[in-house]
Amino acid sequence: MGNAEMNSFIVIHADIEDVWSALTDENKLTQWYAPGSPWEIPELSAGQKMLFTLMPNRYNNLAEKLPMTLTIGKIDPYREFSFYVDAQQTFISFSLERQQDGIKVMANMGGYDESLANLKALTEGKELPYA
């Protein structure tokens, strides 16, 4: 999917189960991924629909909330969670890799540095830097 320079990644010092839960649990996603923007994941399996409502905040130029329908692409526990933003036909993937110094979480595209910093803070029990 492109060059490594185009990807966003972070190393998290937490259990892989906690990181996976933060990536796939709708309540935890609402905390770190565009904080305050709710997720609805009725069923966590490939092909199922999710709803993400991006709320206006200081990091975007939205005047009102923006609901998006997403389709789950892949669920490979503790390895990969991916989905498609239906309207934009954008593919987003988060991959996990155990490393000696923690869990490396990679997004398949750039621009996720702030979100990944929030994910790291949440799973390490720290205050979110981009709340």
GROMACS elastic network, one bead per residue, 0.5 to 0.9 nm:
[ bonds ]
;  ai    aj funct       b0    kb
    1     4     6  0.88394   500
    1   108     6  0.69003   500
    1   109     6  0.81939   500
    2     5     6  0.82845   500
    2     6     6  0.66183   500
    2     7     6  0.79689   500
    2   108     6  0.81735   500
    2   109     6  0.80343   500
    3     6     6  0.54032   500
    3     7     6  0.70871   500
    3   109     6  0.89529   500
    4     7     6  0.52931   500
    4     8     6  0.82290   500
    4   108     6  0.87035   500
    4   109     6  0.86881   500
    5     8     6  0.77988   500
    5   109     6  0.87575   500
    5   110     6  0.77514   500
    6   108     6  0.77227   500
    6   109     6  0.54013   500
    6   111     6  0.84391   500
    7   106     6  0.68898   500
    7   107     6  0.57908   500
    7   108     6  0.52074   500
    7   111     6  0.79566   500
    7   112     6  0.82307   500
    8   105     6  0.83939   500
    8   106     6  0.57660   500
    8   107     6  0.51701   500
    8   108     6  0.69631   500
    8   109     6  0.60505   500
    8   111     6  0.66686   500
    8   112     6  0.56364   500
    8   113     6  0.58916   500
    8   116     6  0.78962   500
    9   104     6  0.68263   500
    9   105     6  0.54233   500
    9   107     6  0.60820   500
    9   108     6  0.87795   500
    9   110     6  0.86866   500
    9   112     6  0.79053   500
    9   113     6  0.71354   500
    9   116     6  0.70752   500
   10   103     6  0.81912   500
   10   104     6  0.56898   500
   10   105     6  0.54755   500
   10   106     6  0.67138   500
   10   113     6  0.79016   500
   10   116     6  0.64374   500
   10   117     6  0.73298   500
   10   120     6  0.75785   500
   11    99     6  0.84654   500
   11   101     6  0.75883   500
   11   102     6  0.59032   500
   11   103     6  0.53994   500
   11   105     6  0.62475   500
   11   106     6  0.88236   500
   11   120     6  0.76402   500
   12    15     6  0.86006   500
   12    16     6  0.89465   500
   12    19     6  0.80278   500
   12   101     6  0.82334   500
   12   102     6  0.54210   500
   12   103     6  0.50752   500
   12   104     6  0.62886   500
   12   105     6  0.74181   500
   12   119     6  0.83862   500
   12   120     6  0.54070   500
   12   121     6  0.84649   500
   12   123     6  0.76387   500
   12   124     6  0.73281   500
   13    16     6  0.89465   500
   13   101     6  0.71844   500
   13   103     6  0.64375   500
   13   120     6  0.77648   500
   13   123     6  0.79972   500
   13   124     6  0.64370   500
   14    17     6  0.83304   500
   14    18     6  0.67132   500
   14    19     6  0.69043   500
   14   102     6  0.67751   500
   14   103     6  0.70922   500
   14   120     6  0.83963   500
   14   123     6  0.62220   500
   14   124     6  0.59095   500
   15    18     6  0.53277   500
   15    19     6  0.65240   500
   15    20     6  0.87332   500
   15   102     6  0.81562   500
   15   103     6  0.76959   500
   15   123     6  0.83564   500
   16    19     6  0.50438   500
   16    20     6  0.60084   500
   16    21     6  0.84552   500
   16    78     6  0.65096   500
   16    96     6  0.80946   500
   16    97     6  0.88163   500
   16    98     6  0.77054   500
   16   102     6  0.85594   500
   16   103     6  0.64866   500
   17    20     6  0.51227   500
   17    21     6  0.60679   500
   17    22     6  0.86178   500
   17    78     6  0.69207   500
   18    21     6  0.50703   500
   18    22     6  0.61951   500
   18    23     6  0.87114   500
   18   123     6  0.63441   500
   19    22     6  0.51228   500
   19    23     6  0.63633   500
   19    24     6  0.88284   500
   19    78     6  0.81654   500
   19    96     6  0.84932   500
   19   103     6  0.79981   500
   19   105     6  0.85594   500
   19   119     6  0.78772   500
   19   120     6  0.82727   500
   19   123     6  0.61860   500
   20    23     6  0.51169   500
   20    24     6  0.62535   500
   20    25     6  0.83346   500
   20    77     6  0.73060   500
   20    78     6  0.56512   500
   20    79     6  0.81737   500
   20    80     6  0.87190   500
   20    81     6  0.85693   500
   20    96     6  0.80803   500
   21    24     6  0.52240   500
   21    25     6  0.54444   500
   21    28     6  0.75048   500
   21    29     6  0.88870   500
   21    78     6  0.89368   500
   22    25     6  0.57146   500
   22    26     6  0.81839   500
   22    27     6  0.83013   500
   22    28     6  0.50764   500
   22    29     6  0.60031   500
   22    31     6  0.88360   500
   22    32     6  0.82371   500
   22   119     6  0.72075   500
   22   122     6  0.80367   500
   22   123     6  0.71868   500
   23    26     6  0.82413   500
   23    28     6  0.73669   500
   23    29     6  0.61823   500
   23    33     6  0.89976   500
   23    81     6  0.74426   500
   23    94     6  0.79577   500
   23   119     6  0.81699   500
   24    27     6  0.88982   500
   24    28     6  0.77756   500
   24    29     6  0.69872   500
   24    41     6  0.84253   500
   24    44     6  0.76372   500
   24    81     6  0.74014   500
   25    28     6  0.53940   500
   25    29     6  0.60714   500
   25    30     6  0.86515   500
   25    39     6  0.87248   500
   25    41     6  0.77469   500
   25    44     6  0.87999   500
   26    29     6  0.50711   500
   26    30     6  0.61978   500
   26    31     6  0.88374   500
   26    38     6  0.75206   500
   26    39     6  0.51249   500
   26    40     6  0.58575   500
   26    41     6  0.60010   500
   27    30     6  0.52490   500
   27    31     6  0.67051   500
   27    38     6  0.77186   500
   27    39     6  0.71658   500
   27    40     6  0.84749   500
   28    31     6  0.50837   500
   28    32     6  0.67165   500
   28    33     6  0.84244   500
   28   122     6  0.84651   500
   29    32     6  0.55015   500
   29    33     6  0.53916   500
   29    34     6  0.83251   500
   29    35     6  0.79317   500
   29    37     6  0.85790   500
   29    38     6  0.77886   500
   29    39     6  0.67995   500
   29   119     6  0.85335   500
   30    33     6  0.58905   500
   30    34     6  0.70152   500
   30    35     6  0.55329   500
   30    36     6  0.56115   500
   30    37     6  0.55430   500
   30    38     6  0.50013   500
   30    39     6  0.59624   500
   30    52     6  0.89557   500
   31    34     6  0.75053   500
   31    36     6  0.62434   500
   31    37     6  0.79821   500
   31    38     6  0.84797   500
   31   118     6  0.83847   500
   31   119     6  0.85933   500
   31   122     6  0.79350   500
   31   128     6  0.88388   500
   31   131     6  0.83068   500
   32    35     6  0.50474   500
   32    36     6  0.81914   500
   32   115     6  0.64037   500
   32   116     6  0.80966   500
   32   117     6  0.86070   500
   32   118     6  0.51191   500
   32   119     6  0.55058   500
   32   120     6  0.89132   500
   32   121     6  0.85632   500
   32   122     6  0.69162   500
   32   128     6  0.74522   500
   32   130     6  0.83275   500
   32   131     6  0.75867   500
   33    36     6  0.82166   500
   33    37     6  0.74702   500
   33   114     6  0.88543   500
   33   115     6  0.54803   500
   33   116     6  0.81219   500
   33   118     6  0.73289   500
   33   119     6  0.75038   500
   34    37     6  0.56731   500
   34    38     6  0.87020   500
   34    54     6  0.71180   500
   34    55     6  0.78419   500
   34    57     6  0.83883   500
   34    59     6  0.86062   500
   34   115     6  0.69555   500
   34   118     6  0.89839   500
   34   130     6  0.83526   500
   34   131     6  0.76656   500
   35    38     6  0.81172   500
   35    55     6  0.86395   500
   35    57     6  0.89824   500
   35   115     6  0.88919   500
   35   118     6  0.86967   500
   35   130     6  0.79740   500
   35   131     6  0.56947   500
   36    54     6  0.83164   500
   36    55     6  0.69916   500
   36   131     6  0.82891   500
   37    52     6  0.71076   500
   37    53     6  0.55294   500
   37    55     6  0.51366   500
   37    56     6  0.85085   500
   37    65     6  0.86688   500
   38    51     6  0.81308   500
   38    52     6  0.59186   500
   38    53     6  0.55465   500
   38    54     6  0.72967   500
   38    55     6  0.81320   500
   39    50     6  0.72567   500
   39    51     6  0.56808   500
   39    53     6  0.66019   500
   39    54     6  0.89755   500
   40    49     6  0.88649   500
   40    50     6  0.55811   500
   40    51     6  0.50100   500
   40    52     6  0.64890   500
   40    53     6  0.88258   500
   41    44     6  0.64065   500
   41    48     6  0.84099   500
   41    49     6  0.72632   500
   41    51     6  0.67885   500
   41    52     6  0.88013   500
   42    48     6  0.80908   500
   42    49     6  0.76822   500
   42    50     6  0.68894   500
   42    51     6  0.89734   500
   43    46     6  0.89183   500
   43    48     6  0.64859   500
   43    49     6  0.78871   500
   43    50     6  0.81394   500
   44    48     6  0.70623   500
   44    49     6  0.88947   500
   44    50     6  0.87464   500
   44    72     6  0.77093   500
   44    75     6  0.76623   500
   45    48     6  0.58439   500
   45    49     6  0.89700   500
   45    72     6  0.66762   500
   45    73     6  0.82445   500
   45    74     6  0.75307   500
   45    75     6  0.63088   500
   46    49     6  0.87500   500
   46    71     6  0.77206   500
   46    73     6  0.52031   500
   46    74     6  0.53462   500
   46    75     6  0.62075   500
   46    82     6  0.88451   500
   46    83     6  0.85396   500
   47    71     6  0.58379   500
   47    72     6  0.51993   500
   47    73     6  0.60875   500
   47    74     6  0.81457   500
   47    83     6  0.88432   500
   48    70     6  0.83680   500
   48    71     6  0.56696   500
   48    72     6  0.55121   500
   48    73     6  0.82811   500
   49    69     6  0.67461   500
   49    70     6  0.56045   500
   49    72     6  0.63425   500
   50    68     6  0.83747   500
   50    69     6  0.59109   500
   50    71     6  0.60880   500
   50    72     6  0.72097   500
   50    83     6  0.89476   500
   51    67     6  0.69655   500
   51    68     6  0.57803   500
   51    70     6  0.59886   500
   51    71     6  0.87219   500
   52    66     6  0.82728   500
   52    67     6  0.58125   500
   52    68     6  0.52073   500
   52    69     6  0.64842   500
   52    70     6  0.72640   500
   53    65     6  0.64482   500
   53    66     6  0.54045   500
   53    68     6  0.59376   500
   53    69     6  0.86239   500
   54    57     6  0.88295   500
   54    62     6  0.86242   500
   54    64     6  0.87939   500
   54    65     6  0.56644   500
   54    67     6  0.61615   500
   54    68     6  0.76746   500
   55    60     6  0.88054   500
   55    62     6  0.74892   500
   55    63     6  0.87639   500
   55    64     6  0.68784   500
   55    66     6  0.64416   500
   55    67     6  0.84842   500
   56    59     6  0.80722   500
   56    60     6  0.64504   500
   56    61     6  0.69870   500
   56    63     6  0.60999   500
   56    64     6  0.59467   500
   56    65     6  0.59158   500
   56    66     6  0.81521   500
   57    60     6  0.57682   500
   57    61     6  0.75028   500
   57    62     6  0.72870   500
   57    63     6  0.88756   500
   58    61     6  0.74504   500
   58    62     6  0.89490   500
   59   130     6  0.88456   500
   62    65     6  0.70040   500
   62    66     6  0.78388   500
   68    85     6  0.69825   500
   68    86     6  0.74893   500
   68    87     6  0.74293   500
   69    84     6  0.85623   500
   69    85     6  0.63642   500
   69    86     6  0.58256   500
   69    87     6  0.73784   500
   70    83     6  0.63603   500
   70    84     6  0.53800   500
   70    86     6  0.54021   500
   70    87     6  0.84011   500
   71    82     6  0.87023   500
   71    83     6  0.53551   500
   71    84     6  0.51281   500
   71    85     6  0.67388   500
   71    86     6  0.66927   500
   72    75     6  0.76553   500
   72    81     6  0.79455   500
   72    82     6  0.60903   500
   72    84     6  0.64513   500
   73    81     6  0.75157   500
   73    82     6  0.50549   500
   73    84     6  0.65700   500
   73    91     6  0.83786   500
   73    92     6  0.88761   500
   73    93     6  0.85517   500
   74    80     6  0.68287   500
   74    81     6  0.55548   500
   74    82     6  0.50634   500
   74    83     6  0.68811   500
   74    93     6  0.84447   500
   75    78     6  0.88357   500
   75    79     6  0.81659   500
   75    80     6  0.60184   500
   75    82     6  0.68436   500
   76    79     6  0.53835   500
   76    81     6  0.64384   500
   77    80     6  0.65001   500
   77    81     6  0.76690   500
   78    81     6  0.84628   500
   78    95     6  0.82196   500
   78    96     6  0.63244   500
   78    97     6  0.81518   500
   79    94     6  0.82517   500
   79    95     6  0.54791   500
   79    97     6  0.66073   500
   80    93     6  0.69703   500
   80    94     6  0.56388   500
   80    96     6  0.61513   500
   81    92     6  0.85466   500
   81    93     6  0.58533   500
   81    94     6  0.53289   500
   81    95     6  0.65759   500
   81    96     6  0.87709   500
   82    91     6  0.72994   500
   82    92     6  0.55703   500
   82    94     6  0.60771   500
   82    95     6  0.82850   500
   83    86     6  0.89602   500
   83    90     6  0.83675   500
   83    91     6  0.59394   500
   83    92     6  0.54790   500
   83    93     6  0.64722   500
   84    87     6  0.87972   500
   84    88     6  0.83256   500
   84    89     6  0.62048   500
   84    90     6  0.54444   500
   84    92     6  0.61515   500
   84    93     6  0.87041   500
   85    88     6  0.57045   500
   85    89     6  0.54660   500
   85    90     6  0.50942   500
   85    91     6  0.65100   500
   85    92     6  0.77234   500
   86    89     6  0.50468   500
   86    90     6  0.70951   500
   86    91     6  0.88910   500
   87    90     6  0.80345   500
   88    91     6  0.88976   500
   91   108     6  0.83573   500
   92   107     6  0.71529   500
   92   108     6  0.63060   500
   92   109     6  0.75380   500
   93   106     6  0.79340   500
   93   107     6  0.56233   500
   93   108     6  0.53903   500
   93   109     6  0.82524   500
   94   105     6  0.66036   500
   94   106     6  0.54876   500
   94   108     6  0.66584   500
   95   104     6  0.79986   500
   95   105     6  0.56255   500
   95   106     6  0.51362   500
   95   107     6  0.65977   500
   95   108     6  0.80537   500
   96   103     6  0.65155   500
   96   104     6  0.56492   500
   96   106     6  0.65446   500
   97   102     6  0.86050   500
   97   103     6  0.56870   500
   97   104     6  0.50801   500
   97   105     6  0.66133   500
   97   106     6  0.83453   500
   98   101     6  0.83099   500
   98   102     6  0.62827   500
   98   104     6  0.62962   500
   98   105     6  0.89737   500
   99   102     6  0.52010   500
   99   103     6  0.57221   500
   99   104     6  0.66354   500
  100   103     6  0.81944   500
  101   104     6  0.86977   500
  105   116     6  0.78664   500
  106   109     6  0.85126   500
  106   116     6  0.85909   500
  107   110     6  0.72371   500
  107   111     6  0.89092   500
  107   112     6  0.69445   500
  107   116     6  0.85049   500
  109   112     6  0.74182   500
  110   113     6  0.74830   500
  111   114     6  0.77092   500
  111   115     6  0.85066   500
  112   115     6  0.52212   500
  112   116     6  0.59711   500
  112   117     6  0.84616   500
  113   116     6  0.51898   500
  113   117     6  0.60762   500
  113   118     6  0.86639   500
  114   117     6  0.50219   500
  114   118     6  0.62926   500
  114   119     6  0.86916   500
  114   129     6  0.78813   500
  114   130     6  0.63856   500
  115   118     6  0.50574   500
  115   119     6  0.62423   500
  115   120     6  0.86901   500
  115   130     6  0.75619   500
  116   120     6  0.61054   500
  116   121     6  0.85364   500
  117   120     6  0.50953   500
  117   121     6  0.62102   500
  117   122     6  0.86296   500
  117   128     6  0.75825   500
  117   129     6  0.70279   500
  117   130     6  0.77980   500
  118   121     6  0.50667   500
  118   122     6  0.60630   500
  118   123     6  0.85984   500
  118   127     6  0.82347   500
  118   128     6  0.50537   500
  118   129     6  0.61639   500
  118   130     6  0.63323   500
  118   131     6  0.77317   500
  119   122     6  0.51618   500
  119   123     6  0.61612   500
  119   124     6  0.84229   500
  119   128     6  0.80152   500
  120   123     6  0.53682   500
  120   124     6  0.59487   500
  120   125     6  0.84341   500
  120   126     6  0.82160   500
  120   128     6  0.84113   500
  121   124     6  0.51432   500
  121   125     6  0.59456   500
  121   127     6  0.59572   500
  121   128     6  0.54079   500
  121   129     6  0.75051   500
  122   125     6  0.52291   500
  122   126     6  0.59149   500
  122   127     6  0.70274   500
  122   128     6  0.64935   500
  123   126     6  0.76944   500
  125   128     6  0.89979   500
  126   129     6  0.88264   500
  127   131     6  0.86256   500
  128   131     6  0.56605   500
